[in-house]
Amino acid sequence: MQKTRLKLLRDLEDMFNMAKGYAQNKEITKTDEPVVSPKQKQIWIRIMAYTGQVMNSISKSFDEAQVTKDLERLEKLINEAMAKEESR
């Protein structure tokens, strides 16, 4: 169980860092617009916050049902954010 928890925390840390990368994206397009809009940055920051909450919850206790629910919500948030990225 402990190995599973540690692997899950590492995977969540990777997701947190991915969201952080999108939120901090400072690239500029040829039209002088940021690659990631302020609204998209806000979405990625929210994903970072939720990922941190899930990590904190897992580090304190391991309620499998709650973890599954949290991961499903996190997956939904990421999928929505990625869809908005692709539609730009």
Helices and strands as residue ranges (DSSP letters): H 2-23, H 38-60, H 64-87
